Amino acid sequence: MEFKDYYATLGVERGATDDDVRQAYRKLARKYHPDVSKEADAEQRMRDVNEAYQVLKDPEKRAAYDNLAAGVSSGGDFRPPPDWDSGFEFRGAGPGDEAAFSEFFSSLFGGGGRRGGGAAMRARGEDHHAAIEIDLEDALRGATRDISLRSIGYDEHGQPRLQTRTLNVRIPAGVREGQFIRLAGQGMPGMGGGENGDLYLEVRFKPHPRYRVEGRDLYMDLPVAPWEAALGATVRAPTPHGPVEVGVPANSREGRKLRLKGRGIPGDPAGDLYLVLEIAWPPADTEKARQAYRHLAQEVPFDPRRNLGD
Amino acid sequence: MKTVAVTATLVGKEAPLSTGELARACGAEETWVLQLVKVGIVEASGRPADWRFDSAALRQALAARSLQRDFDASLDAAALILDMSSEIRRLRARLRVLGMDADGF
């Protein structure tokens, strides 16, 4: 596992004051905010910055981090398990953190029981947040995924050890981008007999090569031949729910949307699938094809620039 | 390695969050959630004594929390920032649907 230098991420000295840390964070958060940033890797940088800030702004976490950093530089063993990289991002030491966090972070702070407070205190564990990236197909049909969560435990010598627990999560069909999946009792352990917190997974879709997603609706480009668009035709189109025969109306233009009701992401109401017509011209790469284009030009008086004026 | 099967619920119409659950998910108090509703950062359904919140409300609430905590934003400023942010996302999603992105084609 790569050791993360949170001080370097925020560009502050090790002895930086809370104020320095906050100022540095605010500056970087503006620079890399995904809504405004022009940087290509803004989202990843924002995550790194958020993660570093969540640790360094909290005196308890910062002390734990400094301890660990000292151990690493003197050759401390901090090796991840072999199935380390499972595409899972932890999203918060405390509840309500907007940021997504690296495995490094979750191994440090993801429910290792490093909580302050008196031993006699009874408290419900904090809720945790994480992001999960799924394929569109998982949302259409539902899926089962194993999700690994890591935390730090201590062995009999009091040495920190990484622990991994794997949750088998059923992703319900009909889940939308940005929706939360709630796993009851999988957040921070409670204290003194208190209930465990919950774990919230925010769903993100991996980009799909064919479909664009907007809410529950899907959009797909459907190539048609010029004569199919001009004369009308019935064409076969693949959909996530299997192929369909779809009628292309005569005189269809490029960009015309054909709506297939209920063929988007399932739900109440189910989303629709829009087929966006894309007119594909046959290449004029044979004498026959060139002849056909010449023939069309002769037979059909057509000036595509007539509306442009002089 | 031990695998634990867990029950997953989709936060939404079928399984909404109560006021207390939303507050807890954000590490906040219930009174804070009442303020969010009042300012219009989150929408609640149901009767005031028995409010229900969906995933969009949770997302908004988490974002408002971090704006307040990390930027000392007032709730009204947070509301404005979140409105603008959601408008940017809506426009970007429209552009994507049209096969474009915000910085060109």
Interface residues (C-beta under 8 A of the other chain):
Chain A: R22 Y25 R26 A29 D35 V36 K38 Y53 G94 P95 G96 D97 E98 A99 R124 E126 D127 H129 D146 T164 R165 T166 L167 N168 V169 R170 I171 P172 G174 V175 R176 G178 Q179 F180 I181 R182 L183 A184 G185 Q186 G197 D198 Y200 L201 E202 R212 E214 Y219 D221 D268
Chain B: M1 K2 T3 V4 A5 V6 T7 A8 T9 L10 V11 G12 K13 A15 L17 E21 R24 A25 C26 G27 A28 S55 A56 L58 R59 A61 L62 A63 R65 S66 R69 D70 F71 S85 I88 R89 A93 R94 R96 V97 G99 D103
